[in-house]
Amino acid sequence: QVQLIESGGGLVEAGGSLRLSCAASGLTLSVYAVGWFRQAPGKERMFVAGMSWSGMNTDYIDSVKGRFSISRDDAKSTLYLQMNNLKPEDSAVYYCAVGKRWNRIVATTANEYIDWGQGTQVTVSS
């Protein structure tokens, strides 16, 4: 059974940083495309960052480019999202997700992902 457990969310002032972690079990994370999504109150869940299975390809939404970085530690079977220079508009529940095996491209839509974490709240104060 696949489990994705997120951690690292919290309350931070604008300009601050957080690192989200997503510990995966029940699968070999290194062969899957992975991603992070976020959902603000009253809004749809949206893609934030993604990585192909090899890690060679990454993609981000424009609003976080240069501030957020997705990475993966295969030895720890853990996915990360480093978030720097946070802004109030980054406030949302953040979800990690696992997509298809051996996917060489970055999946950017929710229906391309199969397993999801429970979400972790990020709140950025102005």
LOKERO-896071 format. One record per residue (C-alpha): z, x, y; residue number from 1; residue in one letter. Coordinates in pm, 1 decimal. Layout:
N
+----------+----------+----------+-----+------+
|        Z |        X |        Y |  nr | rest |
+----------+----------+----------+-----+------+
|        Z |        X |        Y | NUM |    A |
...
+----------+----------+----------+-----+------+
This chain:
126
+----------+----------+----------+-----+------+
|        Z |        X |        Y |  nr | rest |
+----------+----------+----------+-----+------+
|      0.0 |      0.0 |      0.0 |   1 |    Q |
|   -102.3 |    138.7 |    337.4 |   2 |    V |
|    166.1 |    162.3 |    603.2 |   3 |    Q |
|    123.8 |    277.5 |    961.5 |   4 |    L |
|    446.0 |    327.5 |   1156.4 |   5 |    I |
|    418.9 |    391.2 |   1530.8 |   6 |    E |
|    681.6 |    552.1 |   1748.3 |   7 |    S |
|    713.2 |    718.9 |   2085.3 |   8 |    G |
|    674.1 |    426.1 |   2319.3 |   9 |    G |
|    914.5 |    353.5 |   2601.3 |  10 |    G |
|    964.5 |    319.7 |   2974.5 |  11 |    L |
|    827.5 |    592.9 |   3198.6 |  12 |    V |
|    759.4 |    631.8 |   3568.6 |  13 |    E |
|    406.3 |    652.4 |   3699.5 |  14 |    A |
|    275.9 |   1006.3 |   3661.4 |  15 |    G |
|    486.4 |   1069.8 |   3355.0 |  16 |    G |
|    386.2 |   1140.6 |   2996.9 |  17 |    S |
|    444.5 |    998.5 |   2653.1 |  18 |    L |
|    326.4 |   1096.7 |   2308.3 |  19 |    R |
|    274.1 |    819.6 |   2058.9 |  20 |    L |
|    291.5 |    896.4 |   1687.9 |  21 |    S |
|    157.7 |    700.3 |   1394.2 |  22 |    C |
|    287.9 |    805.2 |   1054.3 |  23 |    A |
|     57.9 |    697.4 |    772.3 |  24 |    A |
|    144.5 |    645.9 |    407.7 |  25 |    S |
|    -44.3 |    508.3 |    111.7 |  26 |    G |
|   -368.5 |    681.6 |    203.4 |  27 |    L |
|   -515.4 |   1023.8 |    275.9 |  28 |    T |
|   -544.1 |   1001.6 |    651.4 |  29 |    L |
|   -779.1 |   1299.9 |    680.6 |  30 |    S |
|  -1077.8 |   1113.4 |    535.0 |  31 |    V |
|  -1059.7 |    809.0 |    759.6 |  32 |    Y |
|  -1180.0 |    728.2 |   1106.0 |  33 |    A |
|   -878.0 |    648.5 |   1321.9 |  34 |    V |
|   -808.3 |    495.9 |   1657.7 |  35 |    G |
|   -565.9 |    361.8 |   1914.2 |  36 |    W |
|   -583.2 |     21.7 |   2079.5 |  37 |    F |
|   -367.1 |   -151.5 |   2336.5 |  38 |    R |
|   -291.2 |   -507.7 |   2430.7 |  39 |    Q |
|   -141.6 |   -620.0 |   2759.1 |  40 |    A |
|     15.0 |   -966.8 |   2800.2 |  41 |    P |
|   -251.6 |  -1236.2 |   2820.5 |  42 |    G |
|   -530.6 |   -995.0 |   2740.1 |  43 |    K |
|   -730.7 |   -908.6 |   2432.2 |  44 |    E |
|   -660.8 |   -601.1 |   2224.8 |  45 |    R |
|   -886.1 |   -324.0 |   2348.7 |  46 |    M |
|  -1000.3 |     13.4 |   2227.5 |  47 |    F |
|   -837.3 |    314.5 |   2392.6 |  48 |    V |
|   -927.6 |    620.1 |   2186.5 |  49 |    A |
|  -1084.4 |    701.4 |   1853.3 |  50 |    G |
|  -1173.7 |    986.7 |   1622.7 |  51 |    M |
|  -1425.8 |   1025.1 |   1343.0 |  52 |    S |
|  -1297.5 |   1117.7 |    998.1 |  53 |    W |
|  -1373.4 |   1486.1 |   1047.8 |  54 |    S |
|  -1210.5 |   1497.0 |   1387.2 |  55 |    G |
|  -1528.4 |   1641.3 |   1534.6 |  56 |    M |
|  -1606.4 |   1332.1 |   1737.9 |  57 |    N |
|  -1371.5 |   1154.5 |   1975.9 |  58 |    T |
|  -1419.7 |    882.3 |   2233.2 |  59 |    D |
|  -1208.5 |    722.1 |   2503.9 |  60 |    Y |
|  -1233.9 |    433.7 |   2742.1 |  61 |    I |
|  -1329.0 |    552.8 |   3088.6 |  62 |    D |
|   -994.7 |    467.6 |   3244.7 |  63 |    S |
|   -804.9 |    715.0 |   3024.8 |  64 |    V |
|  -1056.2 |   1000.7 |   3003.4 |  65 |    K |
|   -895.5 |   1323.5 |   3116.5 |  66 |    G |
|   -546.4 |   1175.6 |   3078.9 |  67 |    R |
|   -517.2 |   1073.6 |   2711.5 |  68 |    F |
|   -587.2 |   1281.9 |   2403.1 |  69 |    S |
|   -610.0 |   1169.6 |   2040.8 |  70 |    I |
|   -523.8 |   1412.4 |   1763.6 |  71 |    S |
|   -427.9 |   1416.5 |   1397.2 |  72 |    R |
|   -204.7 |   1634.9 |   1184.9 |  73 |    D |
|   -336.1 |   1603.0 |    832.0 |  74 |    D |
|    -47.0 |   1795.9 |    679.2 |  75 |    A |
|    194.7 |   1541.0 |    826.6 |  76 |    K |
|    -43.7 |   1248.2 |    778.6 |  77 |    S |
|     24.5 |   1155.0 |   1138.1 |  78 |    T |
|   -197.6 |   1040.1 |   1422.8 |  79 |    L |
|   -104.0 |   1108.8 |   1783.9 |  80 |    Y |
|   -194.0 |    984.8 |   2128.6 |  81 |    L |
|    -85.5 |   1215.0 |   2410.0 |  82 |    Q |
|    -73.8 |   1020.4 |   2735.4 |  83 |    M |
|    -42.6 |   1207.8 |   3063.5 |  84 |    N |
|    -41.3 |   1095.1 |   3425.4 |  85 |    N |
|     45.6 |    743.9 |   3317.0 |  86 |    L |
|    -30.8 |    453.4 |   3548.0 |  87 |    K |
|    122.4 |    103.5 |   3563.8 |  88 |    P |
|   -206.0 |    -39.2 |   3432.3 |  89 |    E |
|   -151.0 |    158.3 |   3110.5 |  90 |    D |
|    142.4 |    -68.4 |   3027.2 |  91 |    S |
|     77.3 |   -249.1 |   2700.1 |  92 |    A |
|    162.4 |   -261.4 |   2333.1 |  93 |    V |
|    -18.9 |     25.6 |   2166.2 |  94 |    Y |
|   -147.4 |      3.0 |   1809.1 |  95 |    Y |
|   -278.1 |    269.5 |   1578.1 |  96 |    C |
|   -548.7 |    177.7 |   1332.6 |  97 |    A |
|   -734.5 |    320.9 |   1036.3 |  98 |    V |
|  -1102.2 |    247.9 |    984.0 |  99 |    G |
|  -1359.6 |    338.2 |    723.4 | 100 |    K |
|  -1357.3 |    642.9 |    501.3 | 101 |    R |
|  -1598.5 |    921.2 |    586.3 | 102 |    W |
|  -1706.4 |    745.8 |    904.3 | 103 |    N |
|  -1889.9 |   1008.0 |   1110.0 | 104 |    R |
|  -1891.1 |    805.4 |   1427.5 | 105 |    I |
|  -1608.2 |    679.9 |   1644.8 | 106 |    V |
|  -1540.6 |    312.4 |   1584.4 | 107 |    A |
|  -1471.5 |    133.8 |   1912.5 | 108 |    T |
|  -1427.6 |   -230.5 |   1809.4 | 109 |    T |
|  -1127.6 |   -383.0 |   1639.1 | 110 |    A |
|  -1329.6 |   -533.1 |   1354.4 | 111 |    N |
|  -1430.0 |   -183.0 |   1243.6 | 112 |    E |
|  -1068.0 |   -108.1 |   1158.9 | 113 |    Y |
|   -893.7 |   -212.3 |    840.1 | 114 |    I |
|   -526.2 |   -125.8 |    865.8 | 115 |    D |
|   -299.8 |   -156.5 |   1169.9 | 116 |    W |
|     42.9 |    -47.3 |   1276.4 | 117 |    G |
|    303.8 |   -283.6 |   1413.6 | 118 |    Q |
|    266.3 |   -165.7 |   1771.6 | 119 |    G |
|    486.5 |     20.2 |   2016.6 | 120 |    T |
|    557.3 |    -87.8 |   2374.0 | 121 |    Q |
|    462.2 |    136.9 |   2663.4 | 122 |    V |
|    583.8 |     38.4 |   3007.9 | 123 |    T |
|    492.2 |    238.5 |   3316.8 | 124 |    V |
|    686.4 |    165.0 |   3634.3 | 125 |    S |
|    538.2 |    216.1 |   3977.9 | 126 |    S |
+----------+----------+----------+-----+------+
